[in-house]
Amino acid sequence: MSKTKKGLHPRNLHQGSYDFELLCRASSPLGAFVFTNQYGTRTIDFSDPEAVVALNQALLKQYYGVDFWQLPEGYLCPPIPGRADYIHALADLLSTGGNIPTGKQIKVLDIGVGANCIYPIIGSQSYGWSFVGCDIDAISLKTAGLIASANKNLTPFIKLRLQKDKQSIFKHIITKQDKFALTICNPPFHSSLEKAQAGTARKVKNLNKSKTEQAVTLNFAGQENELCCVGGEIAFLKQMVIESCEFANQVNWFSSLVSKSENVAPIKKHLEGLGAKQIKVVKMAQGQKISRFIAWSFNDFSIT
């Protein structure tokens, strides 16, 4: 059946089933991938990478005014509704008295912006926030830069920085002059490319059992640096927490998605030991899938 998106944030624009008639009007190339399934529902093959890219292009054009969005072959293609939920939940984190701060003065650092540039797109067009996106991959940054420069509604809100030190996260990216309301991150979840590909193969098999796992694994897996780091997610998060101490007076809220629920408790304990004054774990739901992010601050007040 067509994918539905129950449990999304109330401000998320992607509630309910995809309106493929509307989306095809916004971006005609999507029409080549839309069909009527056995239940009489219009849908696409969500295990087909080209179809998913076409869907994203239509969603970004219809809801965020993005006319140009393309990815290099083999780079991570994100599910937009779930990414939007992270942005909206972070907006709640920044709100005071129910008022969400908007405008370019709200500066956000995206760790691992990727070629897709998805968080700066959603955040800038939803709230007018300005973004600095960083990445260790030069091709990702070049592609994100092309997306930002090709769409006039994005250009004023997005700047990009190359992280030349692949062993660092915030170091060499946050300058002495920087002040950020937020940092966001979708960290590498796996400890090796083999484990990442095995996980992707399981997802693909569930989506479409008629396709071979090997045929689509590489298309969905993303680049190694997008998915993997030594020690996996827990090692990356611990390093992020340690480095965040150095920039405690320049960032109001640090945050990161946490893929594995068992990693939450040790990270919270680590943060408490380092003197974090505020720690929040926020759950998000998309259908039966439950995700979460952890946010922490060393301040009792907002940095302006």
C-alpha positions in Angstrom: 0.0 0.0 0.0 1.0 3.6 -0.3 3.3 4.8 2.5 1.5 6.7 5.3 3.2 8.8 7.9 1.4 8.5 11.2 2.7 10.2 14.3 4.5 13.0 12.6 5.0 16.4 14.3 1.8 18.5 14.0 3.7 21.2 11.9 5.2 18.6 9.6 3.8 19.2 6.1 4.0 15.5 5.1 1.0 14.1 7.0 -1.0 11.2 5.7 -0.5 9.4 2.4 1.5 11.0 -0.4 -0.7 12.9 -2.8 0.8 11.7 -6.0 -1.5 13.7 -8.3 -0.4 16.9 -6.6 3.3 15.8 -6.6 3.3 14.8 -10.3 1.9 18.3 -11.1 4.7 19.8 -9.2 7.4 17.6 -10.8 6.3 15.7 -13.9 9.3 13.2 -14.0 7.7 11.5 -10.9 4.9 10.4 -13.1 7.0 7.7 -14.8 7.4 5.9 -11.4 3.8 6.1 -10.2 1.5 3.1 -10.6 -1.7 1.6 -9.1 -0.9 -1.3 -6.7 -3.0 -4.3 -5.9 -5.0 -2.3 -3.4 -6.0 0.3 -6.0 -3.7 2.8 -4.4 -1.4 5.1 -6.4 2.2 4.6 -5.2 5.8 4.1 -6.3 8.3 1.3 -5.8 10.1 2.5 -2.6 12.9 0.0 -3.2 13.8 1.7 -6.5 16.4 4.4 -5.9 15.4 6.4 -9.0 11.8 6.5 -7.9 12.7 7.7 -4.4 14.9 10.4 -5.8 12.0 11.5 -8.1 9.7 11.5 -5.1 12.1 13.7 -3.1 12.4 16.1 -6.0 8.7 16.5 -6.1 8.3 16.9 -2.4 11.0 19.5 -2.2 9.5 21.5 -5.1 5.9 21.3 -3.9 6.6 22.1 -0.2 9.9 24.0 -0.1 10.2 25.7 -3.4 13.3 23.8 -4.5 13.5 23.6 -8.3 16.9 21.9 -8.5 17.9 18.9 -6.3 20.1 16.1 -7.6 22.5 13.7 -6.0 25.7 12.0 -7.2 25.2 8.3 -7.8 25.4 6.3 -4.6 25.0 9.1 -2.2 22.5 9.0 0.7 18.9 9.8 -0.3 17.0 10.8 2.8 13.4 10.2 3.8 12.0 13.8 3.9 9.1 13.4 6.4 11.4 12.0 9.1 14.0 14.6 8.5 11.4 17.4 8.8 10.3 16.0 12.1 13.8 16.5 13.6 13.7 20.1 12.5 10.3 20.8 13.9 11.1 19.1 17.2 14.2 21.2 17.5 12.1 24.3 16.9 10.0 23.3 19.9 13.3 23.0 21.9 14.1 26.6 21.1 10.6 28.0 21.8 9.9 30.2 24.8 6.3 30.6 25.9 5.1 28.8 22.9 6.9 31.2 20.5 9.3 29.7 18.1 12.2 31.9 17.1 12.4 32.5 13.4 14.7 34.4 11.0 18.3 34.4 9.9 19.6 35.4 13.3 18.9 31.8 14.4 22.1 30.1 13.3 22.3 26.3 13.0 25.3 24.1 12.4 24.7 20.9 10.5 27.3 18.3 11.2 27.6 16.0 8.1 25.3 18.1 5.8 25.7 15.5 3.0 25.2 16.0 -0.7 21.4 16.2 -0.1 21.6 19.3 2.1 18.2 18.3 3.5 18.3 19.9 7.0 19.3 23.4 5.7 16.6 23.2 3.1 13.8 22.3 5.5 15.0 24.5 8.3 15.5 27.6 6.2 12.2 27.3 4.3 10.2 26.4 7.4 11.6 28.9 9.9 14.0 31.2 8.0 17.0 29.9 10.0 20.5 30.3 8.6 22.7 27.2 8.3 26.4 26.3 8.2 26.7 22.8 6.8 30.0 21.0 7.2 31.2 17.6 5.8 34.4 15.7 5.4 33.5 14.7 1.8 34.3 17.3 -0.8 31.9 15.9 -3.3 29.0 16.2 -0.8 29.9 19.8 -0.2 30.2 20.6 -3.9 26.7 19.1 -4.5 25.2 20.8 -1.5 26.7 24.0 -2.8 25.2 23.5 -6.3 21.8 22.9 -4.7 22.1 26.1 -2.6 23.3 28.3 -5.4 20.7 26.9 -8.0 17.8 27.8 -5.8 17.5 31.5 -5.0 15.3 30.9 -2.0 18.1 28.8 -0.4 21.2 30.8 -1.3 21.0 33.5 1.4 20.5 30.9 4.2 23.2 28.3 3.5 27.0 28.4 3.9 29.3 25.4 3.7 32.6 24.4 5.3 34.9 21.5 4.6 36.1 19.5 7.7 39.7 18.8 6.7 40.4 16.8 9.9 38.5 13.6 9.6 39.1 12.8 13.3 37.3 15.9 14.5 33.7 17.0 14.6 33.3 20.5 16.0 37.0 21.4 16.0 38.2 23.4 13.0 34.6 24.1 12.0 33.3 26.3 14.9 35.4 29.5 14.8 36.0 31.9 17.7 33.4 34.3 16.2 30.6 31.7 15.8 27.5 31.6 17.9 25.0 28.8 17.2 21.5 28.3 18.6 21.7 24.7 17.5 23.9 22.0 16.2 22.2 19.0 14.4 23.6 15.7 13.2 22.5 12.5 11.6 25.6 10.4 12.7 27.1 7.4 11.0 25.3 4.4 12.6 27.6 1.5 11.7 31.1 0.4 12.6 31.8 -1.0 9.1 30.6 -0.8 5.5 29.8 -4.5 5.6 27.4 -4.0 8.5 25.9 -1.0 6.8 25.2 -3.0 3.6 23.8 -5.9 5.6 21.4 -3.5 7.3 20.4 -1.9 4.0 19.8 -5.3 2.4 17.4 -6.2 5.2 15.4 -3.0 4.6 15.3 -3.5 0.9 14.2 -7.1 1.3 11.3 -5.9 3.4 10.3 -3.3 0.9 10.3 -5.5 -2.1 11.1 -9.2 -1.8 11.1 -9.6 -5.6 14.3 -7.7 -5.9 17.7 -9.2 -5.1 19.4 -7.6 -2.1 22.6 -7.0 -4.0 20.9 -5.2 -6.9 19.9 -2.2 -4.7 22.1 -2.3 -1.7 24.8 0.1 -3.1 22.1 2.5 -4.3 20.5 2.8 -0.9 23.6 2.4 1.3 25.2 5.9 0.8 28.9 6.6 1.0 31.0 4.9 3.7 31.6 8.2 5.5 27.8 8.8 5.6 27.1 5.5 7.3 30.2 4.2 9.1 32.9 5.2 11.6 35.3 3.3 13.8 33.4 2.1 16.8 30.0 2.9 15.3 27.4 5.3 16.5 28.3 5.1 20.2 31.9 6.1 19.6 30.9 9.0 17.3 28.4 10.3 19.9 30.9 10.1 22.8 33.5 12.0 20.7 30.8 14.6 19.9 29.9 15.0 23.6 33.5 15.4 24.6 34.2 18.0 21.9 31.0 19.9 22.7 32.5 20.9 26.1 35.1 23.0 24.3 32.4 25.1 22.6 29.9 25.2 25.5 29.8 29.0 25.4 29.2 29.2 21.7 26.3 26.8 21.3 23.0 26.9 23.1 21.8 23.4 22.2 23.9 20.5 20.8 21.9 17.6 19.3 22.1 14.4 17.4 19.9 11.7 16.2 20.4 8.4 18.0 19.6 5.3 15.9 20.0 2.7 18.6 17.9 3.1 21.8 20.5 1.3 23.9 23.0 4.1 23.2 20.8 6.7 25.0 21.6 5.8 28.6 25.4 5.7 28.3 25.4 9.1 26.4 23.2 10.7 29.1 25.5 9.4 31.8 28.5 10.7 29.9 26.9 14.1 29.6 26.0 14.2 33.2 29.7 13.5 34.1 30.8 16.3 31.9 28.5 18.8 33.6 25.7 19.3 31.0 23.0 21.4 32.7 20.2 20.4 30.4 19.7 17.0 28.7 16.6 16.1 26.7 15.7 12.9 24.8 12.9 13.5 22.3 11.1 10.6 20.6 9.7 10.8 17.1 7.4 8.4 15.3 6.8 7.7 11.6 4.3 4.9 11.4 5.7 2.0 13.3 9.2 3.3 13.2 10.3 5.1 16.4 13.4 7.4 16.3 14.8 9.8 18.7 17.4 12.6 19.2 19.3 13.7 22.3 19.9 17.4 23.0 22.1 18.9 25.6 23.3 22.3 26.8 25.9 23.5 29.2 23.9 26.8 29.7 20.9 27.8 31.8 20.1 30.5 29.2 20.0 31.0 25.5 23.0 32.4 23.6 22.2 35.4 21.5 
